[in-house]
């Protein structure tokens, strides 16, 4: 029984150190992703995000292949933009065969995931619980915001979950649309032209043949 207090003392020393080590590993994963975005290194960025992130972008490709205008209008403007960027940039055979990881890599290589936003994005106050973790988005002056990004430990590595960023990016694009004074469609067509260097025509609303 005399060993129990000793074991508890050892545990109290080890557990916090493990938590700090995990928080450091989570931050390293985030910094790897952030650096990859700023360098337009799609393969690196795609390698440090979750399987759920890959699935999300594979879903965008499936929607680009199948949705008509009615279906597209049922999507949030941010999701609609991602879907139409793929439709405007890739032909059907390529979209059909690309994995979600390859689609993320392509999007990063094309600069669709903004370098400026990645440069400004800072996280802190990491919290780790088992194989899940969160990092709080910090304002420019270092203050904590109400937004958190999620990380999951998959294949023995901490990975950023892009799905957890949807609320942030959707809120941001809603604000951008309001500030532009444009309709959602006008804003979307402008984004397509700026992002790809090519104007989109009315055929963009139809699935590719």
Secondary structure, DSSP 8 states (H G I E B T S, - for coil): -HHHHHHHHHHHHHHHHHHHHHHHHHHHHHHHHHHHHHTT-HHHHHHTB-HHHHHHHHHHHHHHHH--HHHHHTS-HHHHHHHHHHHHHS-HHHHHH--HHHHHHHHHHTT-S-HHHHHH-EEEEEEEETTEEEEEEE-TTS-EEEEEEEEEEETTEEEE-GGGGHHHHHHHHHHHHHHHT--HHHHHHHHHHHHHSS---GGGGS---
